[in-house]
Amino acid sequence: MSRGGLASWITPPGLVVPPTSRPRVRLAAVKWVGDMLDQSQESPLAQIKALIRDADQRLQSVVELLDRIEQPGSGAGGPARAKKAHHLQGARPDRPLLAFVHIPKTAGGTVTTMFAAAWGSKNINKTGNYVTGPEKTVAKVTKRPGGWEAWLRRGGRIAIGHTPYGVFRDLVPQDTRYITFLREPVDRVVSHYYRHVHQPALASAADGTRPRGNKPRAGSLRDALVDMPLPELNNLATRFLCSHPTLDRLPDSALDEAKENLRGFLLVGIQERFEESVVLLQRTLELGMVTTLDRHVSAPGERPAVEEISPEQRAMIEEHNAFDIELYRFGRELFEEAIAAAGEDVTGEADRLREANVAAAEEHKATVERVGGWFDAELPPGTGKPVADVLARSDAAGFSRHAFNEARKNLLIRKEQDDEGVWTVIRPGASELAALREARDWLEREVPAGATLPAPSLFEQAEAAGMSRVALNQARKLMEIVKTVDPDGQLSWTRPDEDAR
């Protein structure tokens, strides 16, 4: 049987195959079945039938998830939980998968640095941002039966992303353990709005509804919260923790679902009690003390403090986040129970971790400065060297790759690949450096993190602003903005979501 006819052959009666607007997810599900059948040409008929049953269940899980995305209001009386599609093959890994439901602006990026330090970045599976790309997130979490287990056997430890529990639950092994962090809802909304949404130049909600890529902007908190309204600012924690995730109106059952799900989590951390939460997490996972580095923290003056917003704004946020306020209260209760059960001096250990974090941050900053000085000797302005050579010398000097890359980006040192496939790092000279800084600053404003924008319009706007195409492309590479081409041949630039890197 051909691959082309495979989709209809494995589709259960009455199942609607996802539309062509979702080809990557549909083809991913079909492809793994084809691969398995290719490897089983001589298998007995019973084994092939078993593969078909696995395929039926896998497609059913993916389609039900995508149907909930397209019909988000169906959560209250929506479909029952999708059947599990994980029929394990071979030996089980020694430990279950961890899934970190990272609600945006809850210190999850900082927690991720701890996991990277403890287990290494290669053992972290990034699952994407559901809010800006639901289908992409489902595609990243979807794996062939046994795929997650195979990754765990290779040393994988944790899946992390702005990914709802309801998406994880239907597509990862049944014994997966979950963790999350919560933040006081008014503070979280203010932080999220001023970091990702606020654009004073937009005068009205009508302007604000015009998305900048797939990250909309708004000129006022009322526009974003009430008139647009953005799911990121309306009960986002409940959306991420209920059983049927939706970016539309939440059903009345969502809060009770989220509470029930939290009861089964391995840990519910609280952002306002960050160090104590991390101590509990490290004890639970038997990590010992591992320091964290702050990520994506708003600089002073970038946003008002919660105490500085008006009573009207606070009331408006509370009205549109009533579920999250109650969920946060419940999460605090679970956290206090965990603290009480810890038995030992969590506060004292948290103080020691706090001191260690400060020392680690100072050491990291000093290291980045040392790498910058090292670059002055190894790669003076206007010169270039093979990446492999520079990295080898950096490793020999004892610098971490994290510090190396941070210093490289601070100095706007770019990477280029020649015709023979050799990667080179190139440090701009004085005149090039000024143009590169201007292009980088322009892209920071015009291409928000997580956005996808058409390249032709970007080129036109950049030219009008007096920037060269060369400087723009060099800045694009430094910021890890990738070029993509859609099925219609439209070239776009996509900037990775900063919390998903």
Secondary structure, 3 states (H helix, E strand, C coil): CCCCCHHHHHCCCCCCCCCCCCHHHHHHHHHHHHHHHHCCCCCCHHHHHHHHHHHHHHHHHHHHHHHHHHCHHHHCCCCCCCCCCCCCCCCCCCCCCEEEECCCCCCHHHHHHHHHHHHCHHHEEEEEECCCCHHHHHHHHCCCCCHHHHHHHCCCCEEEEECCHHHHHHHCCCCCEEEEEECCHHHHHHHHHHHHHECCCCCCHHHHCCCECCECCECCHHHHHHHCCCHHHCCHHHHHHCCCCCCCCCCCCHHHHHHHHHHCCCEEEEHHHHHHHHHHHHHHHCCCCCCCCCCCCCCCCCCCCHHHCCHHHHHHHHHCCHHHHHHHHHHHHHHHHHHHHHCCCHHHHHHHHHHHHHHHHHHHHHHHHHHHHHHHHHCCCCCEEEHHHHHHHHHHCCCCHHHHHHHHHHCCCEEEECCCCCEEEECCCHHHHHHHHHHHHHHHHHCCCCCEEEHHHHHHHHHHCCCCHHHHHHHHHHCCCEEEECCCCCEEEECCCHHHC
